[in-house]
Structures are given as C-alpha cells and as structure tokens.
Amino acid sequence: MKKLFICGLIYVMNHSSLLAQQAYIPDFSTLALDGKKIFQENCVQCHGETALGTDLGPPLLHPFYRPGHHNDAALRRAIKKGVMPHHWAFGPMPAIETVKDEEIPKLVLFIRELQRANGIK
C-alpha cells in the first residue's frame, strides 16, 4: 500500500497539469476581496489567477492546502517567512516581502474562501 501511495504522489507531483483546470469564483466577503487584490498583486505569477498553479508554483486549490493539513498559521508563516518545498517539485517559496503584516489575514481569508467554494474544507 505504501508503494502505491508513494508512486501516486510522485505521479501527481510530476503531472500537476492533470489537476483541476477551472475554479469556481464565489461572491467573496469584503475582507476577502481585499485579499484577492493582494493575491493578484503578489501571488498570481506562481499560483495563477485562480490559484490553480503555474509552472512556477503549486495550486492552492488542492487538498494538500486544506485547513486540516495546512492551517491558517502555516499559510501566514509561508507568506511571511517563505517555505521549503515538501509536496511538489517546485523550488522554495520565498517570503513575500511586499505583503504587509496587516494584509496577511486578508490574503489568507481570500485563499480559504476560494478553497471552500471549490470543495476544499
């Protein structure tokens, strides 16, 4: 069973283009709309316009990033301090120095509302 899981994980890591190609865009709360603007200014280059990922970064609309696996504190820490890769075959995520401390909760809220709208809970 472990071999099958590891092989499947390696397959997903190397075939991320097989993941969802469309995202449902919900009616965001006011604070999440602020977070969306922050996301568009700082995150789309790697994570894509609708958080489905690019060749530079992973999709945030993926069960790996559900709150039970990567909680809000983990997302805040990744934004503020960066993070080494541990699920995907991408390089490390640098700290996003252009996002102010007071903007981070709005950015996390945007990601979480987008995730919930797309079935990631």
trRosetta pair geometry for C-beta under 8 A, 3 or more apart (Angstrom, degrees):
i j d omega theta_ij theta_ji phi_ij phi_ji
1 4 5.7 -55 -153 35 34 112
1 5 6.4 33 152 -17 67 106
2 5 5.7 -57 -149 38 33 111
2 6 6.1 29 156 -16 69 108
3 6 5.8 -56 -144 40 29 108
3 7 6.1 29 157 -18 65 108
4 7 5.8 -56 -145 39 28 110
4 8 6.2 29 155 -19 63 108
5 8 5.7 -57 -148 38 28 112
5 9 6.3 28 154 -20 65 106
6 9 5.7 -53 -145 36 31 111
6 10 6.4 31 155 -17 64 104
7 10 5.8 -54 -148 37 31 110
7 11 6.3 36 151 -23 64 106
8 11 5.5 -53 -148 34 32 115
8 12 6.4 31 154 -17 66 102
9 12 5.8 -51 -148 36 32 109
9 13 6.3 34 153 -21 65 106
10 13 5.6 -53 -146 36 32 113
10 14 6.2 13 160 -4 66 112
11 14 6.3 -71 -147 47 25 97
11 15 5.7 -17 167 18 66 121
12 15 6.3 -79 -128 58 23 85
12 16 6.9 62 167 -84 62 62
12 18 7.6 -110 -126 63 60 115
12 19 7.7 68 -158 -64 92 102
13 16 7.0 -8 -161 -52 24 95
13 87 7.3 -164 -98 149 102 54
13 88 5.5 173 -136 -135 86 47
13 89 4.9 102 163 -20 104 98
14 89 6.3 41 -82 3 62 147
15 18 4.7 18 143 -1 103 119
16 19 5.6 -23 -172 -1 60 117
16 53 6.0 -84 157 120 129 156
16 58 6.8 -119 -138 -126 148 72
16 59 6.9 174 -175 -7 111 103
16 88 6.8 33 -74 -138 138 115
19 52 7.1 176 106 -168 110 87
19 53 7.1 55 66 30 139 134
19 59 5.6 -142 114 8 152 154
19 62 6.5 -34 -151 -94 146 108
20 23 6.9 92 131 -74 127 67
20 52 6.1 -116 94 -129 88 110
20 59 7.1 139 52 -167 92 161
20 61 6.2 -69 61 110 137 121
20 118 7.5 126 136 -175 173 129
21 52 6.8 82 -139 -173 26 153
22 50 7.7 -7 -166 98 39 159
22 52 7.7 -6 -71 -79 5 150
23 50 3.8 -176 35 157 135 127
23 51 6.5 88 -90 54 162 85
23 52 5.8 -144 -39 -55 113 107
23 61 5.7 -161 -107 -50 115 167
23 114 6.9 8 175 -175 133 105
23 118 5.7 -49 -149 -85 81 139
24 117 5.2 -139 97 143 105 101
24 118 5.4 167 38 -86 95 77
25 50 6.8 -93 -73 -125 99 113
25 114 7.5 -21 -121 -124 56 91
25 117 7.3 47 -152 123 12 153
26 113 6.3 -123 63 157 131 97
26 114 7.1 -163 21 -104 102 46
26 116 7.8 -21 -13 84 157 87
26 117 3.7 -137 -35 -102 123 147
28 32 3.9 -131 -175 97 110 116
28 33 4.8 148 96 -60 124 72
28 35 7.9 -141 -176 54 141 99
28 36 6.1 -171 4 -34 175 130
28 110 6.7 7 -143 -123 140 75
28 113 5.5 104 -126 116 83 152
28 114 7.9 -13 -92 -60 110 76
29 32 4.5 90 52 10 79 106
29 33 7.1 -136 93 -10 41 84
29 109 7.1 -69 59 158 120 125
29 113 6.5 -153 10 -90 93 153
30 33 5.7 -51 -153 28 31 113
30 34 7.1 33 148 -17 61 99
31 34 5.5 -47 -158 31 40 114
31 35 6.5 41 143 -18 66 104
31 105 7.7 -36 173 120 128 94
31 106 5.2 -130 176 -119 83 86
31 109 5.4 5 116 94 108 161
32 35 5.0 -49 -149 38 41 117
32 36 6.4 54 147 -29 67 95
32 106 7.1 -179 -98 -167 27 70
32 109 4.8 -121 -87 125 79 100
32 110 4.5 138 -160 -90 75 60
32 113 4.5 -1 -128 14 156 150
32 114 8.0 168 -173 -32 125 80
33 36 5.3 -40 -148 25 36 117
33 37 7.0 39 151 -18 60 97
33 110 7.7 150 -52 -99 13 105
34 37 5.9 -52 -160 31 35 111
34 38 6.7 33 145 -16 65 105
34 103 7.7 -134 145 -140 106 81
34 106 4.4 -57 97 -166 107 143
34 110 7.8 -134 75 -55 54 117
35 38 5.4 -53 -149 38 38 113
35 39 6.1 44 150 -23 68 103
35 103 7.7 146 -105 179 64 77
35 106 3.8 -164 -68 148 86 73
35 107 4.5 171 -147 -89 94 27
35 108 7.1 -105 -134 37 142 34
35 109 5.1 -175 -29 66 156 86
35 110 2.9 -160 110 -26 120 116
35 111 7.3 -104 155 -12 134 67
36 39 5.4 -51 -148 35 32 116
36 40 6.3 33 153 -20 65 104
36 110 4.9 176 -58 -136 60 135
37 40 5.7 -52 -148 35 31 111
37 41 6.4 24 154 -14 64 110
38 41 5.9 -62 -148 41 29 108
38 42 6.0 -18 167 18 66 119
38 43 7.8 49 125 -5 68 111
38 99 6.1 76 -174 -120 117 103
38 103 5.1 158 -111 174 148 121
38 106 6.1 110 5 98 142 110
38 107 4.7 -91 97 -81 134 98
38 110 7.3 178 53 5 99 150
39 42 6.7 -86 -136 54 19 83
39 43 4.6 -50 -157 41 64 127
39 44 6.7 89 146 -49 76 82
39 47 7.7 -75 -167 74 100 130
39 51 7.6 -42 -172 -66 140 100
39 107 6.0 142 -61 -139 81 87
39 110 5.5 -133 -27 109 131 149
39 111 7.4 151 -91 -62 133 81
40 43 7.5 -24 -46 47 13 83
40 44 5.6 19 -136 -28 45 129
40 49 7.5 28 -113 -135 84 68
41 98 7.4 -126 131 126 106 130
42 96 5.3 77 173 -168 128 131
42 98 5.5 -169 -106 81 116 115
42 99 5.5 51 -130 -57 176 102
42 107 7.8 -38 62 -116 131 138
43 46 6.6 -77 -171 51 55 90
43 47 4.9 -17 161 33 97 122
43 51 7.9 4 131 -95 126 80
43 96 7.4 -22 -75 -108 81 152
43 107 7.7 135 -31 -157 140 119
44 47 6.4 -80 -113 64 27 75
44 48 6.1 -24 -156 153 67 10
44 49 5.3 36 -141 -82 120 47
45 54 7.2 -91 153 34 37 157
45 56 6.4 -28 138 72 77 152
45 57 7.8 80 102 6 63 126
46 53 7.9 -37 150 -145 60 54
46 54 5.9 -143 -164 43 27 114
46 56 4.3 -101 -119 107 71 107
46 57 2.9 62 165 -8 96 138
46 90 7.9 100 -165 -172 111 148
46 93 7.5 140 137 -119 164 93
47 51 5.2 -10 153 -126 111 57
47 52 7.9 121 165 43 64 30
47 53 6.1 -44 -149 -94 49 41
47 54 6.9 -73 -40 2 2 93
47 57 5.0 -57 -66 103 58 129
47 58 7.2 -9 -113 76 78 46
47 59 7.1 112 -158 -123 77 31
47 60 5.5 19 -160 -18 129 108
48 51 6.1 -166 72 -63 92 7
48 52 4.7 -63 88 53 155 69
48 53 5.4 1 -8 50 125 15
48 54 5.0 158 -62 -47 87 88
48 57 7.8 -152 -15 73 76 97
48 59 7.2 -15 27 -107 131 72
49 52 8.0 -6 57 23 65 95
50 61 7.4 -10 135 -17 83 140
50 114 7.5 -178 -171 -162 68 133
51 59 6.3 88 145 -163 65 66
51 60 4.0 -63 -172 50 113 105
51 61 5.1 111 108 -25 103 94
51 111 6.7 139 -112 -128 153 79
51 114 5.8 106 22 126 147 149
51 115 8.0 -79 114 -65 154 75
52 59 4.8 -18 -165 -119 35 111
52 61 5.9 -28 -91 38 60 120
53 57 6.0 -142 -141 101 72 62
53 58 5.0 -48 -109 179 121 26
53 59 3.5 -72 -24 -56 110 67
53 60 7.6 159 -58 -8 76 56
53 62 7.9 33 -37 -31 125 125
54 57 5.8 37 46 41 85 74
56 90 6.9 80 163 -144 34 121
57 90 5.7 94 -113 -159 41 163
57 93 7.0 70 -124 -97 115 101
58 62 6.8 -68 160 16 107 148
58 64 7.6 -40 154 68 146 142
58 87 6.8 46 -102 87 167 110
58 88 4.4 -166 -76 -30 124 163
58 90 5.9 -133 -38 0 85 141
59 62 4.7 109 92 -34 100 112
60 65 5.2 -71 -159 75 62 173
60 111 5.6 -77 156 -148 144 110
60 114 7.5 56 101 91 114 126
60 115 7.0 -90 137 -73 89 104
61 65 7.7 -53 -66 56 11 127
61 114 6.8 -88 -81 134 103 102
61 115 6.1 -172 -113 -106 65 67
61 118 5.0 -14 -149 95 119 157
61 120 6.3 -166 -153 -14 59 141
62 65 5.6 79 66 13 77 98
62 120 7.2 50 69 -101 13 145
63 66 5.2 -14 -157 -22 55 117
63 69 7.1 81 153 2 68 148
63 120 6.2 -157 -91 -126 50 101
64 69 6.0 -120 -172 112 37 150
64 70 6.9 38 143 -12 66 119
64 87 4.9 81 -151 -153 152 164
65 69 6.9 -104 -102 76 8 112
65 70 5.0 -41 -137 45 53 131
65 75 7.7 73 -162 -82 101 108
65 111 7.6 -85 153 166 132 121
65 115 6.8 -129 105 -104 104 139
65 120 7.0 24 80 169 82 148
66 69 5.1 73 60 17 81 102
66 70 7.2 116 60 35 37 76
66 115 7.0 165 -107 175 57 137
66 120 5.0 -139 -92 180 87 92
66 121 6.5 13 -148 76 111 23
67 70 7.3 -79 -120 77 24 53
67 71 5.6 49 -169 -117 69 57
67 72 6.8 0 -131 -38 98 75
67 112 6.9 45 -66 -124 112 109
67 115 8.0 148 -32 103 85 150
67 121 7.3 -34 23 173 107 39
68 71 7.6 36 -102 -74 13 79
70 74 4.3 -122 -165 91 76 141
70 75 6.2 95 144 -53 107 81
71 74 5.2 105 54 5 61 101
71 75 7.5 -121 108 -1 37 88
72 75 5.6 -53 -151 37 38 111
72 76 6.2 39 151 -20 69 104
72 108 5.3 79 -149 175 92 142
72 112 7.2 -18 -92 -61 99 135
73 76 5.6 -51 -146 37 33 112
73 77 6.2 34 154 -20 65 107
74 77 5.7 -53 -145 37 30 112
74 78 6.3 33 154 -21 64 105
75 78 5.7 -53 -147 34 32 112
75 79 6.5 30 155 -17 65 105
75 108 4.9 128 104 -116 134 103
75 111 6.5 -167 -152 69 152 153
76 79 5.9 -57 -152 37 30 110
76 80 6.1 15 158 -8 67 115
76 104 5.2 77 -132 160 86 131
76 105 7.6 4 -97 -75 116 58
76 108 6.0 -29 -65 -62 80 141
77 80 6.0 -64 -140 46 27 103
77 81 5.5 -27 180 30 69 114
77 83 7.3 85 113 -73 90 107
78 81 7.1 -69 -113 58 15 74
78 82 6.7 3 -162 -166 53 12
78 83 4.2 -31 -121 -24 90 127
78 93 6.0 26 -175 88 100 141
79 95 7.5 60 147 -152 34 60
79 96 5.2 -47 -164 34 70 116
79 99 5.8 -56 174 77 114 150
79 104 5.4 159 92 -128 146 104
79 107 6.4 118 -110 95 158 145
79 108 7.7 -112 -13 -60 144 91
80 95 6.1 -18 146 -143 29 102
80 96 7.7 -52 -75 46 23 76
80 99 7.9 -104 -83 86 57 110
80 101 7.4 43 -107 -105 118 75
80 104 6.5 -7 -57 -99 99 148
81 95 5.3 -41 -150 -93 13 108
82 92 6.2 48 167 156 114 105
82 93 5.3 -175 -153 100 70 68
82 94 4.7 -45 -105 -162 125 25
82 95 4.2 -75 -33 -46 92 61
82 96 7.9 143 -74 -20 70 59
83 86 7.6 -76 157 3 106 105
83 92 6.7 -166 94 -161 40 81
83 93 4.9 16 47 49 81 108
84 92 5.0 -41 -115 -110 48 106
85 88 5.9 -98 -157 67 110 70
85 89 7.3 80 168 -124 150 15
85 90 5.5 175 -104 71 132 66
85 91 6.4 -140 -34 175 127 12
85 92 5.9 -116 -22 -83 79 49
85 93 7.7 120 -70 -16 68 78
90 93 7.8 43 113 -58 121 79
96 99 4.6 35 114 9 111 114
99 103 5.1 -130 -169 85 80 123
99 104 6.1 97 145 -75 119 74
99 107 6.4 -10 -150 -34 140 155
100 103 4.6 91 58 2 79 107
100 104 7.6 -125 96 -24 46 79
101 104 6.0 -37 -160 0 36 116
102 105 7.6 -43 -174 23 40 100
103 106 5.5 -62 -164 42 54 114
103 107 6.0 55 143 -25 82 106
104 107 5.6 -57 -147 36 34 113
104 108 6.3 33 157 -17 68 105
105 108 5.7 -53 -144 39 33 111
105 109 6.2 38 155 -22 65 106
106 109 5.6 -52 -147 35 30 114
106 110 6.5 36 152 -22 63 102
107 110 5.7 -50 -152 31 31 113
107 111 6.7 30 151 -16 63 104
108 111 5.7 -54 -151 36 34 111
108 112 6.2 30 153 -17 67 108
109 112 5.7 -56 -143 40 31 109
109 113 6.2 28 159 -17 67 106
110 113 6.1 -56 -144 37 27 106
110 114 6.3 24 157 -16 63 110
111 114 5.9 -61 -150 40 27 110
111 115 6.2 29 153 -21 65 109
112 115 5.5 -52 -144 36 31 114
112 116 6.3 32 157 -19 66 104
113 116 5.8 -51 -144 36 31 110
113 117 6.4 32 155 -19 63 108
114 117 5.8 -57 -149 37 29 112
114 118 6.5 7 157 -1 63 114
115 118 6.0 -78 -151 49 28 98
115 120 3.9 -73 -177 75 94 114
115 121 7.5 159 131 -70 98 40
116 119 7.9 94 -172 -32 28 10
116 120 6.8 -89 -71 69 30 63
116 121 5.8 66 -117 -90 74 82
